[in-house]
Amino acid sequence: MITGLVPSAYSRLPEYFYARLAPTPVAQPRLIQFNAALASELGLDTHGTDSEGLAAIFGGNQLPPELVPIAMAYAGHQFGHFVPQLGDGRAILIADAVDRSGARRDVQLKGSGRTPFSRNGDGRAAIGPVLREYLVSEAMHALGVPTTRSLAAVSSGEFVLREQRLPGAILTRVAASHVRVGTFEFFAARGPAEAIRVLADYVIDRHYPDARSGGQPYLSLLRAIVGRQAQLIARWMQVGFIHGVMNTDNMALSGETIDFGPCAFMDSFDPAAVFSSIDSFGRYAYGNQPRVAQWNLARFAETLLPLIDADPERAVELGTEAVRQFTELYDRQWLDGMRLKLGLSTPEPGDRDLAQTLLDLMHGNQADFTLTFRHLADLLPGESGAARVRGLFENPGAFDAWVPAWQSRLEREPQAPRARAESMRRANPAFIPRNHRIEQAIVAAVESEDFQPFFDLLAALSRPFDDQPRFARLLEPPQPEERVLQTFCGT
């Protein structure tokens, strides 16, 4: 058996926060992938446990008896409309792991069977969404974006019915915690009265202990979460990530990216890019993500108002001020990241315009977001290959007209050109989980039980900033016939 899993701290909260239940066993669990490096980081000992044993554990068939599996209750605003009860409809929090730094991390099985929150769902997951989340969450981690992680993917030996009959699977997801804005909304809407304070204290103790150092711990908690979300969304924007379903039940208060159902990475730059099949009006388009995040934070602030100040008007004033800080914090984080992408180490007033002009040119010329920034380093003195970045623009002349302003700006930088090029390549990935490559990996797994495309893509994505000649084919944007125009939740 595996050692290092302990009962979750969340299961020690009052029982109205969750439902106790075990995962529903599956017919023939088989290990697809196990993240041994993450297991080591989590302090898990798997020595003596073979692939069958790991599949039995992470398929939900054979959990250590001391664990207390639970499904968490939460609500959420979905596309702006409040749904008073959602909850873990196909996920069960099985344990905590205490990692090498001493921090507790949630360990959750996703696709592990029906729960009291399943509504009319089957509680299961198809293999496609499991492989997608494994690939994208691990890619985000390698890119330096705060995210939940993937510990294991297990096929169930059963089928699930979606638009068609598909092989089932279970993902083991690891998070700093799974408490969401929607968790607070659930109890703010229905009580009991003390629930919000209990939950806020849990989040402070788990993630933001410094909030207790002042005289207003719950206002400090709100401010800390606003700051962490500003940092997170700025990182999304800097790597071209589109979450796809930024409902309040999908905003983790730990500041991690969570829930990768209809997510996507942009190919050609487009602020209005939408891939999610359920986002008919573009609410969660790439360019809307900062505004949506602030809207979600306002909903979170509303749940904390009774704790922020006994005077309702004063509570609203303080909460509003904290949420408004998101704009300034996000703008600063975004611009700092864009400077790194452009090879700028010292700030100047015109940097925002320089970056925005390039983005506008990329949009107007269908230039690939990732490769444009990656190949900018090829234009620096001592580097070759300028044709690679120019060739990404439908009208290379438009890009050429921007370059002198950028090069003039670089002349005022202290870094030597070769060192700057290396810094830029550390800020601009070569490899991202492109939609068409994910889809190819899923199709191979579903139709042929061929997981080699998944393994290859996972290997390339684990080193996104390195040139990897053997995976050169995974760099390229899709051909017109390869484009994936819609992504799906998988429920």
N, C-alpha and C positions, 0 to 999 in steps of 0.2 A: 504493500500500500504506500501511497504517497504520504509524506509527513510535511508539516509546516502550515497546513490549513487549520484555522481556528474559527470558532463561532463568531459570526459578524457582530461588530459593536452595535449595528442598527437593530439587531434582534433583541438587544437588551432594552430598547425603548418600549414604552407602553404598547400593548398589542393592537391598539387601534391604528397604528402606523403601517400595518402589514397583515398579511395572512400567512400562517404557517402551513407549508405543504412541501412534500418531496417531489422531485422531478418524476415525470412519467417514464418508466423504462422503455427502451426502444428494442427493436427486434434483433438487429445485428450491428452493434456499434463497431466501426472500423476507423482507425486513426488516419486522417488525411495529412495533418501537419501538427507538429508540436513545437512550440517556441522555447527551446531549451535555454537560450540566453535569458529570456524573460523569467523563466522558472527559477534560474539561479539568482537573478536580481531580487526575486520575491522571497528568497530563502526556502524554496521548496526542495525537498529531497526526493528524487524519483529513482534513485539507484535501486536496482533490483526489480523495478517495475517495467515490464516490457510493453510493447505497443498495444497488446490486447488489454493489459491492465489499465493503461492510460485511457484507452477508448472506453472501457467500462466506467471509469471515474468521470471523465469529461463528456461522456454520453448520458450521464445521469443514472446509470444502472447500479453503481456500487460506490456510494459516498461513505466516507468515514462516519461511524455511528455517532460521534460526539458533535457533529455539525447540526446547525439549526436552519434549514433552508426556509426562505421566506420570499413572498412576492410583495413588492412595495406598492403602497397606494399613492396615487397622485392624480391631479386634474390637469387642465391645460387650456390655453387659448390656441385653437387650431385654425389657422388662416384668419385670425382675428376674432373668432367666435368662441366663447367660453363653453367648455365641456366639463361638467362638474365631477365626472368620474372617468378616469382612464386606468392608470395603474399598469403593472407588469402583466400584460396579457399573454406573453409567451416567453417570459424570462423569470428565472428564479435565482436570487442571491443565495449562494450556497455557503459562503465563508468569507473570512478576511485572511489575508496573508500579511505578515509583518516583514517589510522589505529590508534590505541591507542597511538602509538609513534609519530604520526604526519606525517608519511611517506605515500605517495600516492602509491596505488596498483592498477594495471589494473584488471578489471573484464571483462572476455571475454566468450561469448557463442561459444562452439565448436560443429558443427553439425547443425548450425542454418540456412542453406539454401545457395543457389547459390550466388556468388559475381562476380564482373568483373574479378576476378583472378581464377575462378573455372576451367578454361580451359574446358575440357569435363566432369568434375565431377558433381555429383548431389548436392554437398554442404552439404550432410547429414552424419550422423554417425550411425553405427549399435550399438546395445546395448553392444556387447562384448568389443569393444575397449573403450567405455565409462567406463564400470566397471573396466577394466584393468587399465586405467589411474587413476581412482579414488583410487583404492587400492594401486597402486605402488607409486603414488605421495604422498599420505598420509603416507605410510610406510617410504618413504625416509625422510619425515619431522620428523617422530618419531625417525628415526635412526640418526638424526642430520646432514643430507646431505642437502645443499641448493637446493631448489626445488620450482617449481610452486606448488600450492595447488589446491584442489578440494573443491568447495563450495556447489555444488548441482549436482545431476544426475536426469534427468527427462526423462521418456519414452514419445515418441511422439504420440503413437497411430497410427503410420504409419509404413510401411515397406520400407526397402531399398534393392536394388538388388546388391549383391556382387557375389560370386560364387553361392549363393543361396539367396532366399528371407528371410530376417532377420528383426526382430523388430528394429525400430529406437529409438534413444535416443539423448539427448543433455547434454553435460557436461559444467558446469560453472567453468572456470579455473581462478585462481587468480595468478598474477605474479607481481614482483617488476616492471617489464615492459616487453613488448614483442619485444623490439628492438634487432635485431640479427646481426651477422656478415653480413648475406645476405642483411639486410636493407642497410648497407653502400655500399655493392657491387652493389646494384640496381642503386644507384645514381652516384657512381663512373663510371659506365659503360655508363650512358646516360645523366648525368647532371640533372638539371641545375648546373652551376658551384658552386653556393653558397650552394647547398643542403647539402654537406658533412659537411660544417662548422655549418650550422643550426642544423643538426642532432647530431654532436659531442657536441655542446653546450647543447643540450637537455639532452644527456646522462651524461655529466658532472654535470649539475644542478640536475638531478634526482638521480644519483648514486655516483658520485665521486667529490663532491664539493671541496675537498682538492686539486684537480688537478690544481685549479686556484691560489694556493698559491705561486707557483714558476713562473718563467718567460717563461716556455714552457708547457702550459696547455694541448696541444694535445699529446705531447710526454709523459707527466705525465699520461694522460688518458690511453694511450697504455700500459704503465708500470703497472698501477693499474689493468687493465683488465687481463694482463698476469699473475699477481700474484693471482688474484681471480680464474682464470681458473685452475692454478696449484693446488690450494687448493681443488677445486671442483673435479678434476679428481683423485687426491689422495684419496679423500673420496670414490669415486666410487670403486676404486681398493680395498680399505680396507673392503668393504662390499660385494664384488663379483658381482657388478652390471655391466651389459653390455648394453649400450645404444642401439646399433643395427643400428642406422642410423645417424651417426655424421656428416651429411652434414653441410655446413656453415650456412644454413638457420635454423639449429637446435641448434646453439650455441648462447645462450642469453648473451648479454653483461652485464647483471646484475650479472652474475656468478651463475645463478640458472640452475638446470636441467630442460630441457623443451622437450616436445614431447616424449610420452611414447609408440609409436606405436608397434614396434617389440622388445621392451626391454625385458630383462630377468635377473634373478639372477642365478648364477652358483649353481649347486649341487656339484658334484665332481670337484675338482680343475683342470682346464685346461687352460693355457694361450692362446690356440688357439680356445677357445670356441666361437662358432657363433650360434645364433639362428634365426636371421632375414632371412626370406625367400628370400629377395631381395639382400642379401650380398653373392653373389655366390663365390667370391674369398677371403673372409675373411678380407676385408679392415678394417672393424670395429670390428674385434675380440677383446676379452677382453684385451689381451696383447698389442694390437696396439693402445689402446685408448690414452695414453700419446703422442705418435708420431702424431696421427691424430689431437689432440688438438693443438699442436704446429704448424702443417701445416695450420690449420684453422686460427690461430692467425697471421700467416704470410700473409694470404689473407686480414685479417683486417688491418694489418699494411700498406699494399699496398694502401688501400683506403685513409689513413691518410697522406701519404707522402707529398702532397702539403701543408698541414697545419703544418707539423713538421719542415720543413725548406725550405726556398726559393731556396736554392742550391740543385738540385736533388741528386747529389752524397752524399752530407752531410745528406740529409733526409734518403737515403737508409742506410747509415752507422748507423745512430741513431736508425732507425726502426729495423734493423737487430740485433743490440746489445740488444734492448729491448726484442725481440722475443727469442733470444738465452738464456735469463735469465730464460725462462720457465723450462729448464732442471734442473738447479740447484734448483730452487724453488720447483718444483715438487718432486725431489728426497728427499729434506729435509722434505717436508710435508709427503711423503709416509713413510719414515723411522721413523719419529716421531709417526705416527699412528701405525706402526708395533710394535714399542717398547711398546706402550700401550696395544696392543693385547697380547703381550708376557709377560706382567707384569713387564716391565722395566721402571723405572722412571728416571734413570740417564744414559746418553749416554756413550758408549764405542766403540772403533774403530771396534770391531768384530761383532757388532750387525747386520749389514746388511747381513753378511755371515750366521749368525745364523738363521735369518729369511728366507733367500733365500734357505738354505738347507732344512728347514722344508717344504717350498712350493714345492721344487723339489721332496721331498719324498711323499707329498700329491698327486702330479701329477702322479708319478710312481705307486702309490698304490690306485688310484681312491678314495681317501679320500674326504669326504664331507667338503667343505671349511668352511661353517658356523659352523657346529657342532664340527669340529676339534678344532677350536679356542675357542669355548664356553666351551668345556670339558677339555681344558688344565688346567683350575683352579682346576679340580678334582684331579690332580696329586700333588698339593701342600701339604706340611705337614699339618696334621689336617683335610684334606679332604679325602673323599672316592669316589670310583667309577672310578678308573683308567681304568677299563675294557671298559668303555664307549668310551673313546678316542682310545684305542688300537684296539677295534673292528671295527673302521672305516677304518683301513688299511688292504689291502689284505694281506700284509706281516707285521704283528705287530712287528716282529723283527727289521725291518728297522726303525720303529719309536722308538723302545726301544734304538737303537744305538745312536739316536739323543738326547735323554732325558738327559744323564749325562752332556753334554756340556751346555744345557739350565739350569739345576739345579745348575751347578757350577757358571754360570753367575748370577743366582738369589742370591747366597750366598753373592755377593758383593753389593746387593741392601739394602737400609735402611729400607724398609717397612717390617712390621711383616707379616708372611704368611697369616693370616686370612684377614688382611686389603688388602693385595695384591690380594687375591682371589676375594674379593668384587670389587676391582678396575678393574680386568680383566673382570668380568661379566658385568660391566658397559661399557666396551669397545667392548665386543663381544656379539652380539645379539643372542638370542635363536630363535626368530621368524623372518623370512623374507618372502616376498611374492613369495613362490615357484611356478614355472610355472604350475605344475600339479594341485595345489590347486586353482590357478586363473582359470585354464581351467575348473575345476569342478564347480566352482561358476558360470562361464559363461554358461556352458551347462545347469545347473539347472535353471538359469534365462530364457534362450532362449527356452528350451524345455518344461518347466513346470511352468514358471512364479514363480519359487520358489527362493526367494532372501535370505533365511536363511543362506545358505553357504557363500554368500557375506557378510552378516552382521556379521557372526561369524569370518570370516577371517579378516574383518576390525577391529573388536574389539581386536583380538589377536595382530594385527600389530600395534595397537595404543600404546602398551606396549612391545616393542620388547626385552627389556633387562630383563624383569621380568619372573620368572618361573610361568607359568599359567597352573596348572594341568588340568583344565577343557578343555583346548585347546591342550593337549599333542599330539593329533593325527596330529596337524598342524605343529609340529616340524619336522616330519620325512621326509627324502628324498624319492623320488618316488621309487616304485617297478619298475622292468623292464617294465612291461606292462603299467605303469602310466606315463612314461617319455614323456615329450613334447619336440620334436626335432626341431620344427620350430615355430616361432612367426611371426605375420603379421601386416602390417601397418594399415589395416582397411579402406583404401580408395579404 
